[in-house]
Amino acid sequence: ELLTQDRTPVTLRRSKRAIRMRLQIDGRGELTLVAPWHSGEREIRSFFIRHESWAMRHLGKVEKLKALRPAPRYQSGDTFYYFGEPLTLEVSPSDRKRPCVKVRENRLFITLHRETGKTEGIASVKRSIRDFYRKKAEEVIRDRLDHFNAHYGYRFNRVAFRDQKSRWGSCSRLRNLNFNWRLIMAPIEVIDYVVVHELCHLKEMNHSPRFWGLVRQVAPEHEKMKKWLKENAYLLSA
């Protein structure tokens, strides 16, 4: 098990595609060490020790950003993001037995049965928001896949939507595509970048100049979108 000096856990992920080891930190402060598949334990620990000071500096920056985005209470007044725009949550009682979720202008409305208790209500609001986002993410991302693949014409198999800790998308050697449903909280141009990124891995399972050349064909500002995700990932939580 890898731990930083302040006992922050580090997830080790071995990758058959990785050429070299690297440390990465997502917007939620999750620290991951990506290592080539056959890396030895001693080699991994040596790399980690050499780069731990870098990790600690960047973890501190992430913690400062997270302080700007308090953990949601799943009650009226909370802020959630949708296509990059902030929505204020409004929870109201209803005679409906099942929660109802709607977005209108800059509000995220959720109705709960009027006899729902506080603890049950918080859990229900959290579940309703996530279900709503997951469903919308699937609708939008499948549509964008079709849109951009009209240009590329690549064959892919299964498309899945997950709550991944350190990835916004992935492409397997079996030609399966995975997307993080939290992407629905990002601007549409950022969603498009991730979709194009994973589509292009169907042709190039690497990040070579050829790969980025494919991405650039329909996403010429991919560097800008990549930077947005890196700097604003802390906003994309629900």
C-alpha positions as a LaTeX table, in Angstrom:
\begin{tabular}{lrrr}
\hline
Residue & $x$ (\AA) & $y$ (\AA) & $z$ (\AA) \\
\hline
Glu1 & 0.00 & 0.00 & 0.00 \\
Leu2 & 1.30 & 3.46 & $-0.90$ \\
Leu3 & 0.70 & 6.39 & 1.45 \\
Thr4 & 1.97 & 9.97 & 1.37 \\
Gln5 & 3.68 & 11.52 & 4.38 \\
Asp6 & 0.32 & 12.74 & 5.67 \\
Arg7 & $-1.14$ & 9.24 & 5.19 \\
Thr8 & $-3.08$ & 10.12 & 2.04 \\
Pro9 & $-3.72$ & 6.84 & 0.18 \\
Val10 & $-2.34$ & 6.43 & $-3.34$ \\
Thr11 & $-4.11$ & 4.15 & $-5.80$ \\
Leu12 & $-1.75$ & 2.05 & $-7.89$ \\
Arg13 & $-3.03$ & 1.36 & $-11.40$ \\
Arg14 & $-1.03$ & $-0.88$ & $-13.70$ \\
Ser15 & $-1.58$ & $-0.19$ & $-17.37$ \\
Lys16 & $-0.63$ & $-2.19$ & $-20.44$ \\
Arg17 & $-0.67$ & 1.06 & $-22.42$ \\
Ala18 & 1.57 & 3.05 & $-20.05$ \\
Ile19 & 5.11 & 3.62 & $-21.34$ \\
Arg20 & 6.39 & 5.26 & $-18.17$ \\
Met21 & 5.21 & 5.84 & $-14.61$ \\
Arg22 & 3.30 & 8.95 & $-13.68$ \\
Leu23 & 1.41 & 10.43 & $-10.73$ \\
Gln24 & $-1.95$ & 12.04 & $-11.35$ \\
Ile25 & $-4.42$ & 13.88 & $-9.13$ \\
Asp26 & $-8.08$ & 14.32 & $-10.01$ \\
Gly27 & $-10.32$ & 17.19 & $-8.99$ \\
Arg28 & $-11.56$ & 15.29 & $-5.93$ \\
Gly29 & $-8.04$ & 14.93 & $-4.51$ \\
Glu30 & $-7.68$ & 11.26 & $-5.49$ \\
Leu31 & $-4.01$ & 10.44 & $-6.04$ \\
Thr32 & $-3.16$ & 7.70 & $-8.55$ \\
Leu33 & 0.18 & 6.24 & $-9.59$ \\
Val34 & $-0.02$ & 4.79 & $-13.10$ \\
Ala35 & 2.70 & 2.24 & $-13.85$ \\
Pro36 & 3.52 & 0.05 & $-16.86$ \\
Trp37 & 2.12 & $-3.44$ & $-16.42$ \\
His38 & 5.41 & $-5.18$ & $-15.58$ \\
Ser39 & 6.85 & $-2.53$ & $-13.23$ \\
Gly40 & 8.45 & $-4.00$ & $-10.10$ \\
Glu41 & 7.41 & $-3.02$ & $-6.57$ \\
Arg42 & 10.83 & $-1.57$ & $-5.73$ \\
Glu43 & 10.83 & 0.51 & $-8.93$ \\
Ile44 & 7.33 & 1.82 & $-8.17$ \\
Arg45 & 8.21 & 2.79 & $-4.60$ \\
Ser46 & 11.40 & 4.50 & $-5.74$ \\
Phe47 & 9.46 & 6.56 & $-8.31$ \\
Phe48 & 6.85 & 7.48 & $-5.72$ \\
Ile49 & 9.44 & 8.66 & $-3.18$ \\
Arg50 & 11.13 & 10.85 & $-5.82$ \\
His51 & 7.85 & 12.51 & $-6.79$ \\
Glu52 & 6.06 & 12.68 & $-3.45$ \\
Ser53 & 6.93 & 16.35 & $-2.86$ \\
Trp54 & 5.29 & 17.20 & $-6.21$ \\
Ala55 & 2.18 & 15.27 & $-5.18$ \\
Met56 & 1.96 & 17.06 & $-1.83$ \\
Arg57 & 2.18 & 20.49 & $-3.46$ \\
His58 & $-0.58$ & 19.70 & $-5.93$ \\
Leu59 & $-2.77$ & 18.01 & $-3.33$ \\
Gly60 & $-2.62$ & 21.26 & $-1.37$ \\
Lys61 & $-3.87$ & 23.17 & $-4.42$ \\
Val62 & $-6.73$ & 20.71 & $-4.88$ \\
Glu63 & $-7.73$ & 21.04 & $-1.23$ \\
Lys64 & $-7.91$ & 24.83 & $-1.61$ \\
Leu65 & $-10.17$ & 24.43 & $-4.64$ \\
Lys66 & $-12.38$ & 21.93 & $-2.82$ \\
Ala67 & $-12.82$ & 24.47 & $-0.03$ \\
Leu68 & $-14.42$ & 26.75 & $-2.62$ \\
Arg69 & $-16.97$ & 24.00 & $-3.36$ \\
Pro70 & $-18.46$ & 22.79 & $-0.07$ \\
Ala71 & $-19.75$ & 19.22 & 0.07 \\
Pro72 & $-23.43$ & 19.18 & $-0.96$ \\
Arg73 & $-26.05$ & 18.81 & 1.77 \\
Tyr74 & $-28.67$ & 17.72 & $-0.77$ \\
Gln75 & $-30.99$ & 20.42 & 0.49 \\
Ser76 & $-32.43$ & 23.60 & $-1.00$ \\
Gly77 & $-29.72$ & 26.16 & $-1.71$ \\
Asp78 & $-27.04$ & 23.70 & $-2.85$ \\
Thr79 & $-25.32$ & 24.39 & $-6.17$ \\
Phe80 & $-24.86$ & 21.75 & $-8.86$ \\
Tyr81 & $-23.53$ & 22.15 & $-12.38$ \\
Tyr82 & $-25.23$ & 21.18 & $-15.63$ \\
Phe83 & $-23.55$ & 21.73 & $-19.02$ \\
Gly84 & $-21.08$ & 24.00 & $-17.21$ \\
Glu85 & $-23.72$ & 26.29 & $-15.73$ \\
Pro86 & $-24.56$ & 26.47 & $-11.99$ \\
Leu87 & $-28.02$ & 25.40 & $-10.86$ \\
Thr88 & $-29.53$ & 26.16 & $-7.47$ \\
Leu89 & $-31.32$ & 23.22 & $-5.89$ \\
Glu90 & $-34.91$ & 23.69 & $-4.76$ \\
Val91 & $-36.59$ & 20.81 & $-2.91$ \\
Ser92 & $-40.34$ & 21.01 & $-2.37$ \\
Pro93 & $-43.06$ & 18.69 & $-0.98$ \\
Ser94 & $-45.48$ & 16.91 & $-3.27$ \\
Asp95 & $-48.23$ & 14.30 & $-3.29$ \\
Arg96 & $-46.23$ & 12.27 & $-5.80$ \\
Lys97 & $-44.83$ & 9.08 & $-4.31$ \\
Arg98 & $-41.74$ & 9.17 & $-6.52$ \\
Pro99 & $-39.31$ & 12.09 & $-6.68$ \\
Cys100 & $-39.55$ & 14.29 & $-9.76$ \\
Val101 & $-36.52$ & 16.16 & $-11.16$ \\
Lys102 & $-36.71$ & 19.12 & $-13.55$ \\
Val103 & $-34.33$ & 21.83 & $-14.75$ \\
Arg104 & $-35.77$ & 25.26 & $-15.44$ \\
Glu105 & $-33.54$ & 28.22 & $-16.20$ \\
Asn106 & $-30.97$ & 28.29 & $-13.36$ \\
Arg107 & $-32.88$ & 26.02 & $-10.97$ \\
Leu108 & $-32.78$ & 22.29 & $-10.28$ \\
Phe109 & $-36.21$ & 21.38 & $-8.93$ \\
Ile110 & $-36.86$ & 18.16 & $-7.00$ \\
Thr111 & $-40.17$ & 17.19 & $-5.44$ \\
Leu112 & $-40.41$ & 14.68 & $-2.59$ \\
His113 & $-43.48$ & 13.09 & $-1.05$ \\
Arg114 & $-44.57$ & 15.38 & 1.75 \\
Glu115 & $-44.31$ & 12.62 & 4.36 \\
Thr116 & $-40.65$ & 11.89 & 3.59 \\
Gly117 & $-38.42$ & 12.21 & 6.67 \\
Lys118 & $-35.27$ & 14.35 & 6.72 \\
Thr119 & $-32.69$ & 11.54 & 6.56 \\
Glu120 & $-34.67$ & 9.64 & 3.96 \\
Gly121 & $-35.20$ & 12.87 & 2.04 \\
Ile122 & $-31.48$ & 13.67 & 1.83 \\
Ala123 & $-30.74$ & 10.17 & 0.53 \\
Ser124 & $-33.60$ & 10.42 & $-1.95$ \\
Val125 & $-32.44$ & 13.81 & $-3.27$ \\
Lys126 & $-28.88$ & 12.52 & $-3.71$ \\
Arg127 & $-30.08$ & 9.42 & $-5.53$ \\
Ser128 & $-32.48$ & 11.43 & $-7.71$ \\
Ile129 & $-29.79$ & 13.92 & $-8.78$ \\
Arg130 & $-27.37$ & 11.16 & $-9.68$ \\
Asp131 & $-29.99$ & 9.17 & $-11.58$ \\
Phe132 & $-31.01$ & 12.31 & $-13.46$ \\
Tyr133 & $-27.41$ & 13.13 & $-14.39$ \\
Arg134 & $-26.60$ & 9.56 & $-15.40$ \\
Lys135 & $-29.64$ & 9.37 & $-17.69$ \\
Lys136 & $-28.89$ & 12.73 & $-19.31$ \\
Ala137 & $-25.21$ & 11.83 & $-19.72$ \\
Glu138 & $-26.15$ & 8.65 & $-21.54$ \\
Glu139 & $-28.54$ & 10.49 & $-23.85$ \\
Val140 & $-26.10$ & 13.29 & $-24.67$ \\
Ile141 & $-22.92$ & 11.25 & $-24.99$ \\
Arg142 & $-24.53$ & 8.60 & $-27.20$ \\
Asp143 & $-25.80$ & 11.41 & $-29.43$ \\
Arg144 & $-22.34$ & 13.03 & $-29.59$ \\
Leu145 & $-20.73$ & 9.66 & $-30.33$ \\
Asp146 & $-23.00$ & 9.24 & $-33.35$ \\
His147 & $-22.33$ & 12.83 & $-34.42$ \\
Phe148 & $-18.53$ & 12.61 & $-34.36$ \\
Asn149 & $-18.30$ & 9.04 & $-35.58$ \\
Ala150 & $-20.04$ & 10.14 & $-38.76$ \\
His151 & $-16.65$ & 11.76 & $-39.44$ \\
Tyr152 & $-14.39$ & 8.94 & $-38.23$ \\
Gly153 & $-16.44$ & 5.85 & $-39.08$ \\
Tyr154 & $-14.87$ & 3.67 & $-36.38$ \\
Arg155 & $-16.42$ & 0.46 & $-35.08$ \\
Phe156 & $-16.98$ & 0.14 & $-31.34$ \\
Asn157 & $-18.86$ & $-2.30$ & $-29.15$ \\
Arg158 & $-20.31$ & $-1.63$ & $-25.71$ \\
Val159 & $-20.75$ & 1.90 & $-24.31$ \\
Ala160 & $-20.93$ & 2.13 & $-20.51$ \\
Phe161 & $-21.41$ & 4.99 & $-18.05$ \\
Arg162 & $-19.61$ & 4.88 & $-14.72$ \\
Asp163 & $-18.58$ & 6.95 & $-11.73$ \\
Gln164 & $-14.82$ & 6.60 & $-12.24$ \\
Lys165 & $-12.49$ & 8.19 & $-9.72$ \\
Ser166 & $-9.65$ & 9.27 & $-11.96$ \\
Arg167 & $-10.91$ & 9.01 & $-15.53$ \\
Trp168 & $-13.43$ & 10.89 & $-17.63$ \\
Gly169 & $-13.41$ & 8.23 & $-20.29$ \\
Ser170 & $-11.58$ & 5.11 & $-21.45$ \\
Cys171 & $-11.35$ & 2.78 & $-24.43$ \\
Ser172 & $-10.53$ & $-0.91$ & $-23.99$ \\
Arg173 & $-8.73$ & $-3.23$ & $-26.38$ \\
Leu174 & $-12.09$ & $-4.94$ & $-26.86$ \\
Arg175 & $-13.30$ & $-1.64$ & $-28.41$ \\
Asn176 & $-15.58$ & $-0.87$ & $-25.47$ \\
Leu177 & $-16.04$ & 2.79 & $-24.53$ \\
Asn178 & $-16.56$ & 4.00 & $-20.96$ \\
Phe179 & $-17.58$ & 7.48 & $-19.89$ \\
Asn180 & $-17.91$ & 9.17 & $-16.53$ \\
Trp181 & $-21.52$ & 10.32 & $-16.13$ \\
Arg182 & $-20.29$ & 13.40 & $-14.23$ \\
Leu183 & $-19.26$ & 14.82 & $-17.61$ \\
Ile184 & $-22.85$ & 16.04 & $-17.99$ \\
Met185 & $-21.91$ & 18.79 & $-15.53$ \\
Ala186 & $-19.21$ & 20.12 & $-17.88$ \\
Pro187 & $-19.71$ & 22.46 & $-20.87$ \\
Ile188 & $-20.77$ & 20.68 & $-24.05$ \\
Glu189 & $-17.46$ & 21.46 & $-25.79$ \\
Val190 & $-15.64$ & 19.66 & $-22.96$ \\
Ile191 & $-17.98$ & 16.67 & $-23.27$ \\
Asp192 & $-17.29$ & 16.68 & $-27.02$ \\
Tyr193 & $-13.54$ & 16.65 & $-26.42$ \\
Val194 & $-13.74$ & 13.56 & $-24.18$ \\
Val195 & $-16.00$ & 11.78 & $-26.68$ \\
Val196 & $-13.59$ & 12.53 & $-29.54$ \\
His197 & $-10.61$ & 11.54 & $-27.40$ \\
Glu198 & $-12.02$ & 8.07 & $-26.73$ \\
Leu199 & $-13.21$ & 7.61 & $-30.30$ \\
Cys200 & $-9.69$ & 8.26 & $-31.56$ \\
His201 & $-8.31$ & 5.59 & $-29.23$ \\
Leu202 & $-10.21$ & 3.10 & $-31.38$ \\
Lys203 & $-7.64$ & 3.90 & $-34.07$ \\
Glu204 & $-4.59$ & 4.77 & $-31.96$ \\
Met205 & $-4.34$ & 3.14 & $-28.51$ \\
Asn206 & $-1.74$ & 5.69 & $-27.39$ \\
His207 & $-1.12$ & 9.43 & $-27.15$ \\
Ser208 & 1.25 & 9.65 & $-30.10$ \\
Pro209 & 1.36 & 12.58 & $-32.55$ \\
Arg210 & $-0.84$ & 10.46 & $-34.86$ \\
Phe211 & $-3.45$ & 10.20 & $-32.09$ \\
Trp212 & $-3.52$ & 13.94 & $-31.42$ \\
Gly213 & $-3.68$ & 14.56 & $-35.16$ \\
Leu214 & $-6.90$ & 12.52 & $-35.28$ \\
Val215 & $-8.35$ & 14.42 & $-32.31$ \\
Arg216 & $-7.44$ & 17.76 & $-33.90$ \\
Gln217 & $-9.52$ & 16.97 & $-36.99$ \\
Val218 & $-12.77$ & 17.78 & $-35.14$ \\
Ala219 & $-11.52$ & 19.18 & $-31.81$ \\
Pro220 & $-8.82$ & 21.74 & $-32.69$ \\
Glu221 & $-9.06$ & 23.34 & $-29.24$ \\
His222 & $-8.56$ & 20.07 & $-27.37$ \\
Glu223 & $-5.75$ & 21.52 & $-25.23$ \\
Lys224 & $-8.10$ & 24.20 & $-23.95$ \\
Met225 & $-10.76$ & 21.61 & $-23.09$ \\
Lys226 & $-8.21$ & 19.36 & $-21.38$ \\
Lys227 & $-7.05$ & 22.33 & $-19.29$ \\
Trp228 & $-10.65$ & 23.17 & $-18.34$ \\
Leu229 & $-11.19$ & 19.65 & $-17.00$ \\
Lys230 & $-7.96$ & 19.74 & $-15.03$ \\
Glu231 & $-8.75$ & 23.10 & $-13.44$ \\
Asn232 & $-12.49$ & 22.63 & $-12.86$ \\
Ala233 & $-12.90$ & 18.94 & $-12.05$ \\
Tyr234 & $-13.71$ & 19.89 & $-8.44$ \\
Leu235 & $-16.99$ & 21.43 & $-9.66$ \\
Leu236 & $-18.21$ & 18.21 & $-11.24$ \\
Ser237 & $-19.52$ & 16.46 & $-8.13$ \\
Ala238 & $-22.98$ & 15.38 & $-7.05$ \\
\hline
\end{tabular}
